[in-house]
Each structure stands twice: as structure tokens, then as C-alpha cells.
């Protein structure tokens, strides 16, 4: 199933975004921060759509060497899990980053601690979560397929636009993923453009999605671009 992220309506209040998107799709991914931060899970009871939550990421770093920051980031993710459990939603997380190349081994150990804590919380709450691959940004975890080892078999969300920025989309399409973020770009900037506005060939993307029985959401900046992307992908 192909859905839409509330990212395209982040300037609108969350109820408005849900009302508009529910007229186009039965799968909505909520950007759980800023204007769409979830503090009233009962809001979702009036909608028949299936939901996925994108956990907060601004200011978060579950691989941080500063233990207080790492613990606080895990607590924010865990709180997102609690909201997801009430809504019946899966959760997508960012995998953290390190500030200096020399810190990578330490950051990997910190990430491992966070992964263990988050996995335990997810089991207790009966929540499914996955990590998404990141764009072409130095020192972010999980940018290429070889980096998948760090998540140790945890669910994987393939961000198509990010993979294109790192020039490894074909390789990522061969990996095991359960969910997709779909947006286009020119291979140079993470523009979150509508399908067809960049250089990505989405035909193999759709083939891989269907072959792996994955879900997907369109994660573009504009509402009209999200609707146009949905129609373009449904025709592939």
C-alpha cells in the first residue's frame, strides 16, 4: 500500500492534515514533531486509515557520546512508542550520528545500548519499529547497504531519496526492507521533490516494493506534489 506523510502539510494543524490526507489514502505517516507532535492519541480514533509514526528527530541522537543526551533521546523515542501503542501504529526512527570520525567506535557502542533499550521497550509495548537510511551527510549512521549491520536485524525503512543521494539505490532495493519513504531529487540535494521532478526511475522501486510486500509513503514537501506522486506511482 502507498500512503502519504503529513510532512507535506506540516504547516497545518495535525487534525487538518489528517482530514485532507484521509480523502486520498488509507495509510498516513505522521511526522511526530513540531506542529504534528502527538499529545492526544485519541485524535486518531475518528479515522479509519492505518498509521505509522515518524519519531521526533530534531535534537535527537541515540548514538550520542554524551550519555545524558543519549538517554534523553531514547526516552523521547520510547514516549513515541507509547503513543504508537495507543494508536496501533508502527514507528520509524533515525539511527543517530557522531561528530568526528575518530568517535565512530564509541558512537557505535552507544547506538548498541540504545538499540537494546528501544527493543526492550518495543517488546513491552507490542510496537514494531524500523530505522531509515540517511542522506549524504557526514557521520550519520546507515547511509549505505553495508551499514545495515549496525541495526542487527531490526526492521529497515528504505528512504529512496536518501539512497539516491548516496548513489546506492539499486543495491538498497536488493536488501530486506519493510517500509519505504518515497521522494525524488537530482542526486545532489535532499529536496524531497515530487515523483518525476528529479532523476530517480521509480519503476524498479515499485517492483521491489511489491516483491517484498512492503508499505510505502510519499514524503514530499508539497500537498499537490504528494497527490501527483500518488497518482504517478499507482500507474506504474
N, C-alpha and C positions, 0 to 999 in steps of 0.2 A: 504494500500500500504506500502511496505517495501522499504526504501531508505537507503542511506549511508551518514554519516557525513564526512566532509572534514578533520576531526581530523586525519584520517588515512594517510593523505597526507599533514600534517601541515608543513613539511619541504620543500614542493614545493610551488612555487608561486600560488596564487589563480587561475589564468587562466589555469594553467597546471592541477591543481586538478579538476577543473570543466570539462575540456576536458576529463580527464581519467574517472571520475565518470559518466559522461553523457552517456558513452558507456555501462554502466551496469544497470542504474536505471533512472527512471523518477522522483525521489524525492531525493533532495540533501539538507542536513542541513549544513549551512556554520558556522564554528566556527569564529565568527566575532571578532577576535583579533589577535595579533601577525602578522605573515606573511599573514593571511587571513582577516585582518581588512579591512572593506569595505569603500573605499573612492571614488569609481567610480561605482555607481549603474547601469550606462549604460552598464557595462560589461555583465550584465545578459540578455540583450536584444537579444543576439545571441543564447540563449539556450532555448529549448522547455520544459525543466524539470520544475517541481514545486519546490519552495524553501521555506525553513524555516531558520531563523537566530537564532543562539545561541548567545545571547547578551554577551558582554565582562564581565568577572568575576574576573580576576586577579586585586587585589587592590580595588575592588568594594565592598561596603557593604551598602545596602539600609536600614539596621536596625541599623546603627552605632549611638552611643550616641553622637558623635561629629557631631553637626548639619551641619557644613561645609562639612564634608566628606559625610554625608547622601545626602545633596543637590547635591553635585558633582556627586555622584553615580547615582542619579535619572536623572540628566542631560545626563549622558553617556547613560543610558537606553533609554531616550527619543530620543536622537540622533539616536540610533539604530532603534527605531520605525520609525523615518523619512526615514531612508534608506529602511526599510521594506515596507513602504507605496509606495515608488517609484518602488520597485521590485515586489510587490504583494505577500509578504511573511508574515507568522506568526512569532512570536518571542517566544523563551524560555528564562526564566530568572532564576538566582539563588536567593534564598529567604533571603540571609543575615545571619548574625551571631552576637553573643555577646561574650564579652571577659571573663566575670565572671558570675557564676550562679546568684550572687546577683543582676546582672544588667538585668535579663531577662524581668521583667515587663517594665522597661524603654525601652528596645530594642523592645519589642512588640509594644509599643506606637509609636516608631519611624518607625517601619515597617508599622504600620497602616497609618501613614502620607504618607509614600512613596507609598503605595498601592493606596491611594486615588488620589495622583498626577499622578501616572502612568495610572490609569484607565481613568482619565480625558484626558490625552494626547492620549491614545489609541482611545478613542471615537472621538476626534477631527481629528485624522489622519486615522480613519477607519482601525485600525490594531487590530488583535487578538493576545493576549499573554497568556502565561501559566507559572506556576512555576514548577520546577522539585524538587523531593525529593533528599535529600543529603545523603552522605555516613556516615560511622561510625566515625564521627568526633565530638568531644565535642563542644557544644554550637552553632552548626549550626541549623538553623530553618528547620522544615519539614523533619524529619528523619523517622517518623512512621505515620501510618494512623490517629492516634489521633491528630497529629499535623496539619491535613488538615484544622482545624477550623481557623487557622491564615490567610489563604488566602481567606476566606469569600466567597466561591463560585466561585472564579476566576478559569480559566482553569488550569488543572493539567496535567503535563507530568510525567509519571511513568518511572523512571530510574530503570530498572530491576536489574542491577548490584548493585546499591546503596541499593536497598531494600533487596537484599540477604545479604549484609554486616550487615544490622540491623536485620536480621532474621525475616522479616515480609513480604516477597514477597507474600505468599498466601493471606494474609489479604489485601495487596495493590491491588491484582488482582480483589478483590471484590468491589473496590471503583470506582468512576466515573473519568475516565481519557480520554483525547482526543488524546494523543500522547505518544510515548514510545521511550526511549533510550535503546538499546539492546547491552549488552556486558556480558561476563562471568567472574567469579572469583571463588576462592576457599573458599569464606566466611571469609577470613582473611585480604586480601589486595585488594585495588581498582586497579586491574591490567588492566582493560579494555581489557580482553583477547577475542579471537575469540570464537564463539559458539562451544561448545564441548571441550574446553580446561580447563574448570572449572567444578563445581559441579551442576550448575543450570539445571533443567529439563525445557526445553523450550516448551514442548508440551502444558502444561496448559497456558503458556504465550501467545502462538499463538491462542489458543482457546479464551482466554479473549480478545485479540486484535480484533479478527474477530467479537466476540459477541458485542463489544462496538463500532464497526466500526471506530476504531482509526487508525491513521497513526503511523508509526514507522521508526526509522533509526538505523542502525548499527553504534555504536560508539566505534570502537576498534582502537588499536594503529597502526596496520599494514595494508597496502592496500591488500596484499594477504589474510590476515585474514578476512578483510571485504568482499571480494569476496567469500571466502569459507563459511563465515557465511550466506551470502545471499542465496547461493545455498542450504545450510543445512536447513534453515528456510523455503524456498519455497517447500521443500519436506515434511514438517510436516503438 
